[in-house]
Amino acid sequence: MDTTTVPSPTGKRGRNSSVILTDRLCEKRVAKRTKLYDRKCPGLYVSITTAGVATFSFKFTDRQTGKQRTGWLGVYNPETFSVEDARSRVYGFKGLGTEALAETFRDQMAAKGRRGKTVAEIIEERIEWMKTLVKKSDGEMRPRLEAWENTASHLRRFLGARLGKTLARDVTKHDIATLSNDIVAGKFGKPSVSNARHMRKAASGLFNWAAEAGREYVTASPCINLPRLDPEHPRTRVLSEDEIRIFWHGLDRDDLPWDRRTRLALKFELVTMLRSRELLGAHRCELADLNGDNPRFEVPLKRVKKRRVIQQPLSDLAVKIIKEALASADQQLVFESPMYKGQPIHRKAMADALRGTKHEKNEDKSKTPGLCELLGLKPFTPHDLRRTAATLAGDLGFDDAWIAKCLDHAASKKSEQIVPTVTGKVYNHSKRMKEKRAVLDGVAAELRRIIENVPTQAVEQAQQLVA
């Protein structure tokens, strides 16, 4: 007996295959959007996305127009809307007759329009609202929410992908909790508690905004009383003295593939404790008294995480870095981009320099190794340089409240005594320049000791300034 199987030509239905639908098939992961038609119930099919969302629909011919129409049935849920539920609904529709069936779906579309907007629609409306330019406290026109790109990304990548076609009024707490669990489980890429937390925050802002008077797309937010997420463990990477020495001297090598100003910016973060975004936009006009006794760097509030002006004292080591970065008298940006004149180095340039780039879009171009790999160091981030500097200051015996000021953190304790929050927020606007300068000068002296074997007398002198 000949049992050879002869493959048949693959047509459109070859890609959108006909099978006996089961709940297990609806839960199957796919590499690209896939449609599966049901043999047991002609017209019924399920569309499965790469995000794991399975949606039931029903195709039929509208005899009034002679055209094929598609009716949306619902999203697969093993508890509330299974394959058998979808079949039952289609059988019920077929019992109405073709004309009545077409009229039913017309009524559904009209009712959908009356009931309100979908999640995808309010997401786009929310994004437009977030990025609208408004006048800020410093007089500049900037987006209403200045970090709107990150929020928009979390709304579109997670909430929109899973619930985009759902009416906003129909989204439940169970939907948000399930989406959150799926993000943590890795159904949207790499498992991430952080992404789940950001999604929840973005979704909460979206639905609270949608419930405000004047919009009222929803009656209440579904993002309340959600199950607690597992805690995220804080990073604790701190460079050792040997690593600091290797890193500092390694940045001065001439054979590295990363430009000199990016390497100077990394040194500057270690010396000043400033965040990458705060220092990369440093402008000549923001620097004061570089050749005097009290050099300082005034960071405008638009670049500061907490939207408050930072006055950061500059140690002699920081001043030396700035003077090297300012290669000419007409250069206005301290860390100017080597590719785009008049523009600062890109905000991700420092992180890319440390970890390297993979060139995923261009397979012919080889990976550029990062500084950590080139220098033989355990991987770390630019933010770890801030932590390293703060740790050096703590080891030198400086008060945690002074170190917090250098980091632009809100200090809640000083000498084990609780400081009322209102004091720092409302009444105490002192920049504590004397204490900050002592800490940063102490850190600079300690760095010199590590990288140049300078005696520790300079550290002791810095501590005595505020004794």
C-alpha positions, 0 to 999 in steps of 0.5 A: 500500500502506497502511504506517500503523502503528496503536498498540496499547493499552498494557497491563502487557506494554507496560511490561514488553515482550517482546523478543529479549534480547541482551547489549547490551540487558542493558547498556542504561541505564534511567531506572527499573526495567525488565523485558524478557521474552524471546521466544525463551525464554518465561518468561525475563526480565531486570530492569534497575535504574537502577544498571545491574544486570541480573538474570535470573529465570524465571516458571512455573506451579507445578501443585501450588499452581496459582500462578505462581512466580518463580525467580531465575537470577543477575546478568548478567555478560558474562563469566560469565553472559550471555543465552545462559547464562540461556536454557540454564539455563531450557531445562534447567529446562523439561526437568525437567517442571513438578513437578520444576521447582517442587521444584528452586526450593523446594530452591534457596530452602531451600539459600539459607536454609541457606547464609547471609545476603544482603549486604542482610541483613548490611548492615542488621545491621551498621548496627544494630551501628554505631548501638548506644549504648555508653559512651564514654571521657568517660562519655556514651552515644553510637553505637558508630561515631559517623559511622555515618550516612555509612558506612550511606549508602555501604553502602546506596547502592552495595554494597546496590544492586548486590549486595544480593540476593547471598549474602554468602559468594558476593561476590568480589573481582571484584564489589567491583572492578567496583562500584568501577570503575563508581562511578568511571565515573559509573554511580551518578551523578557520577563520583567516586573519593572515593565509590569509596574510601569504598565500599571502606572501608565494604565492608571494615569490613562483611566483616571484621565479618561474618567475626568469630568468632560471626558467620562469615557469610563466611570471608574479606573480598573487599576485599583486594588490590583495584586501586589507585584514582587519587589524589585531588588535595587542594584548594588554595583559599586566599583572597587578601588582596583576597578576605579583605577583600571577604569580611569586610566583605561578611559585615557587610552588612544586605541578605544573606539568611543569618542573622547567627550563620551569618556570624559562625561563618564569621568564627570559623572563619577566626580560630580554625582550628577545624573547622565541627563543632567550633565550631558546638556551642560552649557558654557553659560551654566558654569561659573567661577571656573578659575576662581575659588568657588567653581560651580555648575547650575543645572536648569530644572528642565534637565533635573529629575525632580524639576528643581535647579541644582547648584553643584560645586565643582572640585578641581578634578571636575574643572579639569575635565570641563576644561579638556572637554571645552576644546575651543572658545566658541564651543558652547556645549561642554559634551558636544556630539562629535557627529552633530555640531551644536547638539549634546551627546545622545542621552544613551551614549554613555550607557552604549559606550559601557556595554557596547552596541550590537548593530541588530539592524545591520548584520554585516556590521560587527558589534562594537565592544563596550568599555567594560569588555575592553578594559576587562571590568565586570559590567556596570552602568553610568548610574553605578558611577553615582553610587560608587562616588556616594559610597566613597563619600560614606566611607570617608565619614561624611554625613548621609544628609550631605551626600543626599544633597550631592545626589539631589535626593530628599534627605529624611535623616540627619545624625539619626534625627528625623527631619519633617518632610515639609521642612525640606519641601517648603521652608528650607531652600538652602543649597548647603553649598558648603557641605556639598563642596566638602563632600565633592572635594573629599571624593575628588581627593579620594579619587586622586589617592586611588588613581595617583597615590596622592596622600590622604591629607587632602581628604582630611583637610576637606573634612575639617572645612565643615567640622 
